[in-house]
Amino acid sequence: MRALTYHKSNDQFVLAQLDKPAPSADEVLVKVVAAGLNPVDAKIHKWCGGARDMDDTWVPGLDVSGIIEAVGANVEGWSMGDAVLYHGNMFKPCGGFAQYALADADALIPHPDVDPVIAAATPCAGWTAWRALTHKLQIENRKSLLVLGGSGGTGGFAIQIARYFGVETILATCSEQNADYVTSLGATRTIDYNWEDVLSTVYENTARQGVEVAFDTVGGDNDILAANCLGFEGHMVELVGVVRPPIYNGAFLKGLSFHQLSLGSAYRGGTKAKADLVKAGAAFSKLLEAGEITVPRLQQVSLEEAGDALKTIRNQRTVGKIVLKM
């Protein structure tokens, strides 16, 4: 089969011809129709040391839309020919940047009634945004939200989810050139991080109270900014780094709460964690099917172009989503 492999010795994505993998007892073999490209795929050089036995046949690619071609001996509830969507295990070698991939049967969801390329753009970014806003921040009960990184995949989905739940004030950082795009997703006020004072702008747009909840999708020191923008007993989700309450202004006196989120940790968290992953995917996909959530900026690439696209994701800010169409 044709595949895009990763060589950790020289940090290169390399096209290769590999044997078709065979599923274990609890896995399914999926014929890949489309696979989403995500920062976690692009930044494999940062986490490849945690993958056991990674060699030059390692195929990345976590977000896969495809058709089941074979099922393992213990698999129940799935059959050959079923259309499925999933977010895969980053520490397993047979990912979606190939004609065929392997997936844990208990991590699959039925394919939503949308184009496979659209579906493949959603698991990592969309399901993460869903879990952050609904499971961690209880967005259905909130009136104000700050999203740091509004033009990215996860940030853009978060804005749309907040809009769906009727959040009145949705503030989002982005560059001036992406302001119209972020506004179209549902942001009530965009903040240009290049020249605007984010903290002051947040307080100006929340009657000097700060936001109820914040979501940092950027990383670096943006967790400090997100935390400092919170109002009394506000909540923040940090997606990229680790929260650092001691350095946030008034974290104790304001009674702030902080959350971590790693979608892929479901594969290390046991049965309940994986079930939560599946539930998030199913819930998000219902909104996708209903048109409440869209993928408005979508770039489609071939397998031959995917390696360069991953390096682009790694080296600069990406607006919207990039998807490999097999």
Salt bridges, closest charged atoms under 4 A:
ASP11 OD2 - ARG314 NH1 2.66
GLU27 OE2 - LYS92 NZ 3.43
ASP56 OD2 - HIS7 ND1 3.83
ASP63 OD1 - HIS87 ND1 2.74
GLU69 OE2 - LYS20 NZ 3.13
ASP104 OD1 - LYS92 NZ 2.86
ASP104 OD2 - LYS274 NZ 2.92
ASP106 OD1 - LYS274 NZ 3.09
GLU196 OE2 - ARG189 NH2 2.89
ASP221 OD1 - ARG244 NH2 2.96
ASP223 OD1 - ARG244 NH2 2.71
ASP276 OD2 - LYS272 NZ 2.87
GLU304 OE2 - ARG2 NH2 2.63
